[in-house]
């Protein structure tokens, strides 16, 4: 687990439901014949109330009660021949199911550190095992997926990451990539074997060193103190292949709404080539207190 040194504003109140501005969207891109990405946005009450998702659900849930957590997640499948699409779908379904069954942890612990970290590690393990079992049943070698899960339990939020789908935090007019790409190229850079300047062009930048369902999984959990002005971005590599961090920062700097910013970023990726599936989630809290 890594914990960036950020201020704890736990004395501030948590955002109300109507103060959460969040949006997600996914696009097939210009080249791929199918979309192997999936995303889900929801809030945890007595179960997960799904607000938006690319998963095949009959209808969105509308559950009452106080919100104890908010979550957003992206999975980018690999494996081809619909295997990647199924892997990403299975991973998000397993997270949805397991977190729904673990609501007591949220109510009793109010986001306490160690229980939450243990919970998220178990989520990753369960998802990994489910994807591996389905791949074995269907004889689909190489079926796997990334997973980037953001879950806010005020006054903290947690990031669970496997693979190279990214999470960015925009604060103090600065964009920071909090997640670390789990690719073979990044591993070589960390070991000093590959120059950082060669990272973007290395063919190994597309080879995962950790995934759900693959030969190796190494989930990481990061805990960060929440603050109101933060803007959060989750994305698959279909965005970052074509849109620079500087361009992402420019979009977040001029954000009018999360929906509009998602649409602009997806269009930026399409204008840049759109060679992969593109999935983006943008979220922030905006105070509506009376003057």
N, C-alpha and C positions, 0 to 999 in steps of 0.2 A: 504494500500500500504506500502511496505517496501522498503527502499533504502539503501543498504550497502554502507559504507563509502569507496569509491574507487576514485582514481584520475580522474580528468576530462582532457582528452587530446583532447579537441575540436579543438585545433589549428592545429592538424595533418589532412592530407587529408583523405578522405574516400577511401577504397579499390576500385580499378577498377574491372570490371566483371571478367577479366582473373586472378585476384589475389585472388579470392574466391575459396577455396578448400573445398567442402562439398559433403557428400555422405550419403545416407540413405538406409537401407535394413530391411526387415522383414522376419521372418522365423516361420513356424508353430510350431517348436519344436518337441520333440520325443514322446509326450504323447497325446496332443490335436488332435482331429479329424479335426478341422478347425482352421482358424486364425481370431481372433476377433480384431487384431490390424490393424491400418492403419496409414500411414504417408504421409506427403506432404512437398516438398521443392519448393520454388518459389521466384521470385522477383517481386516487385511491380513497374510498369511503368504507362502506362495509364490503365492497368488492370494487373492481376496477370499472369506473365509468368511462367508456371509450368515447373520445371526442372526435377523433379523426384517425383513419387508418387505410392502408392499401390492401389489408387482408380481406378475404371474402366473408363478410359478416352480413347477416340478414338486415340488421338495423342497429343503430347506435343506442347504447344503454343510457338511461336517464335515471340515475340513482340519487336518492336524497341523503341527507346527513352531512355533517361537517367534513370538509376535505382534510385529510391528514398527510397526504403526499401527492405530488404531481410527478408524472413520468413521461418521458419521450424516448423513443428508441428507433434505431435504424439497423437493418441487417442487409448486407450485400452478399448474395450467394455466388458460389463458384461451382463449376462442375459441368455446365452445359447440358443440352438435351433435357431441359426443364429441371435437372437436378439441382441447379443453383437456386432456382425459384422456390423449389420445395424446401430446400435447406433453410433459406432465409425465413420462409413462412413458418416452418416447424419451430425455429428458434424463438420467434416472437410469440407464437402460441404457447410455448412452454414457459417463457417468462411471464406472460399474462396469467397463465394458470397457477404457477407456483407463487407469484407475488399475491394473487387473489387469495390463496390458501394461507398466506402468512400475515394477514392483516392484524392479528393479535400482537405481533411484534411491533408494529407501528403504533398501535394504541397504547401499549404498555410502556414502551421504551422512549417514545417521542423522538425517534431518530438518534438514540444513543449510539455512539461510534461503533464499538466492537460487535454488538448484535447485528447492526446493519451491514457491516463489512462481511461478517460470516454469512448472512443471508444472501448477499450478492454473489459471493463465491459459490454458494450452493446453487444459485440460479444458473451460473455459468456451467457448472458441472452437470446439472440435469439437462440443460440444453445441448451440451456437447454429446452426452450419452444418447439422447433421443435422435439426434441427427446421425450419429454413427450407427445406431440400431436400424434406422430406416434405410441407410445406404447398404447395410449388410443384407437386409430383406430383399432389396431390389437389385442387388449386384451392381451398384453405381459407385465405382471407384472414383475418388476425387471429389465426391459430393461434400461440400462444406460451406461455411458462411462466416462473415464477420458479425460482430455485434457491438454496437455502442449504445449504452443505456444511461440516460440521465434521470436521476430521481431526486426530487427536492422534498426534504422533510425539515421544515423550518425549525431552527435557523441554519440548517446545513443543506448542501446538496452533495450527491455522490455520483461518481462516474465509474461505470463498469465498462471496460473496453477489451475486446479481443479482435485482432486483425488490424486493418488499416482504414476503416471508416473513422472519421475524425470528430473531435469536439473542440470548438473554439470558444473562448471567453473574451468578450469585448468589454473593457472597463478602462476608465480614465483615458479615453480616446486611443486606446491601444488594443490591438488584436493579439491574443496569445493562444497558440495551439497547446492545449493542456494534455491531450492524448498523445501517445507515441506510436508511430506506425510500426506494427509488428510485421516487418517484411525482411527478406534475406538481405536486401541492400542496406537497410537501416542497421541490421545486426553487424554487417561488415564495416559500416561507418563507425559504429560504437566501439568496434574492436581495433580501429585504426587501420584497417586493411584497404578500405575504399575512401577516397577523398569525398568530403561533403559536397563539393562542387559537382561531382559526378553522380550524385544521388538521383536527380531528376531524370537523367538519361539512361541510367542502368536498367537493363532488362530484368534484373533481379528486384527492381522496385515493385514489380507486379507479382512477385512470388511471396506468398504469406509464410511467415515463420511460425505463426500461431493462428488457429481458427477454431470454430466450433464444428466438430465432425471430422477434422483433418487428423494427420498423424500426431500433431502436438498442439496442445492448448495451454496458454499461459495468461489467464485473465488477470487484469490489474484493476484495483479499486482505488479511487482518489476521493478524498473528502475535503470539501472547501466550504468556508463560511459564506453564507448568502448576503447579498447586498441588493438594495432596490435598483440602482442604476445599471446593473449588469444586463448585457444582451448575450444570449446563448445561441450557438449554432452547432447543429449536428449535420453531418453530410457524408455521403458515400464518395469514393474517389472519382466518380464521374464528374463531380464539380471541380475538385482540386487539380485534375489533369489539365483543365483548360482555363481556370480562373485563379489568378495569383492571390496570395494573402493580402497584398496591397489593394487589389480590386475588391476583395471581400470586405476589408476594413472600410473602404470608401462607401460601400452599400450600407453597412451597419451604422456608419457615422451619420448618414442622412435618412435613417429609418423613419418612415411615416406610419407603417403598420407592418406586422410580421408577414401577413399575406402578400403585400406588395413587394416586400424585400425578397421573399421566397421566389416569387414570379420573376423578378429582375435577375436574381442569381442563376436560376435555371436557364433563362434566356441568354445570359452571359456565357454559360457553358455550351449551349447550342451554337451560339455565334462563334465560339472558339473551336468548334469542330464536332462536338456531341458524339464522340467515339464510344462512349460507354453509357450505361444507365445512370441517371442523375437523380439523387434524392437529397432533399434539403428540409431541415426543420429549424425555424427561428422562433425564439421565445424571449419574452421580457415581462416585467411587472411595471405597471404605470399607476401611480397613486391617483385616486379620485377623491381625496379628502376635500371637504368644503374649504373655501378660501378663509 
